[in-house]
């Protein structure tokens, strides 16, 4: 992987698209981690989600940030696979892996290397502003790195800017809210519910009717 390509991608593509074409406001950006190991978990409605999350970090930290993304989508052909892994810098995750496979191996390697991992705990793109259940993968992963903070991020507007089936982003303002850090706990259901509750609380902060209430 060539981290400098990822930095150029963020500088020349992610930031202009998110900040100039769409427009962006961020609440509590200071809560984002600048060093790893750390896990950023966010809702997932659009392929613009990765660009938006990259745009939140200082340019000098981008080489330490990597998003996990579906291997079956981003590795469909050689050209897309090269761009996704070498330029965007994704960590491919195999969905529906066979018994004995370790779909999170790349994520574990990133955290062990002290990087900031971006995860979408719902597992796939959902309907705009509808938060699906948090999958158990985040609990297993956080359990191997219990000292790593888990920071929830909720993004509003990206499902309309570039939803399923769309190819051209529509200028639709994006609101982002960053939550407080959480840490692994041995009760899986409680850990997952705590994260989901936090994401729902952050959603209330960025919905249009709630913009005046922080």
DAQUIQUI-V721891 format. One record per backbone hydrogen bond with DSSP energy under -0.5 kcal/mol. CO is the residue of the C=O (numbers start at 1). NH is the residue of the N-H. If there is no record, write none. Layout:
# DAQUIQUI-V721891
co: [CO & CO]
nh: [NH & NH]
This chain:
# DAQUIQUI-V721891
co: [1 & 2 & 2 & 3 & 4 & 5 & 6 & 7 & 8 & 9 & 9 & 10 & 13 & 14 & 15 & 15 & 16 & 16 & 17 & 18 & 23 & 25 & 26 & 27 & 28 & 29 & 37 & 38 & 39 & 39 & 40 & 41 & 44 & 46 & 47 & 48 & 49 & 50 & 51 & 52 & 53 & 54 & 58 & 58 & 59 & 61 & 62 & 64 & 66 & 67 & 69 & 70 & 70 & 71 & 73 & 77 & 78 & 79 & 80 & 81 & 82 & 82 & 83 & 83 & 84 & 84 & 90 & 91 & 93 & 93 & 94 & 98 & 101 & 102 & 104 & 105 & 106 & 107 & 108 & 109 & 110 & 111 & 114 & 115 & 115 & 115 & 116 & 117 & 117 & 118 & 119 & 119 & 120 & 121 & 127 & 129 & 130 & 135 & 136 & 137 & 138 & 139 & 140 & 141 & 141 & 142 & 143 & 145 & 149 & 149 & 150 & 150 & 151 & 152 & 153 & 154 & 156 & 157 & 157 & 158 & 161 & 162 & 163 & 170 & 174 & 175 & 176 & 177 & 180 & 182 & 186 & 187 & 188 & 189 & 190 & 191 & 192 & 193 & 194 & 195 & 196 & 197 & 198 & 199 & 200 & 201 & 202 & 202 & 203 & 203 & 207 & 208 & 210 & 212]
nh: [3 & 5 & 6 & 7 & 8 & 9 & 10 & 11 & 12 & 13 & 14 & 15 & 17 & 18 & 19 & 20 & 20 & 21 & 22 & 23 & 174 & 176 & 28 & 178 & 31 & 32 & 149 & 117 & 41 & 151 & 119 & 153 & 126 & 49 & 51 & 52 & 53 & 54 & 55 & 56 & 56 & 57 & 61 & 62 & 62 & 64 & 65 & 116 & 118 & 91 & 93 & 73 & 74 & 75 & 76 & 81 & 82 & 83 & 84 & 85 & 86 & 87 & 87 & 88 & 89 & 90 & 92 & 69 & 71 & 95 & 97 & 101 & 103 & 105 & 108 & 109 & 110 & 111 & 112 & 113 & 115 & 114 & 36 & 37 & 38 & 117 & 66 & 40 & 119 & 68 & 42 & 121 & 123 & 135 & 130 & 131 & 132 & 138 & 140 & 141 & 142 & 143 & 144 & 144 & 145 & 145 & 146 & 148 & 39 & 151 & 152 & 182 & 41 & 179 & 43 & 177 & 175 & 160 & 161 & 162 & 170 & 47 & 166 & 172 & 25 & 156 & 27 & 154 & 152 & 150 & 188 & 191 & 192 & 193 & 194 & 195 & 196 & 197 & 198 & 199 & 200 & 201 & 202 & 203 & 204 & 205 & 205 & 206 & 206 & 207 & 210 & 211 & 213 & 214]
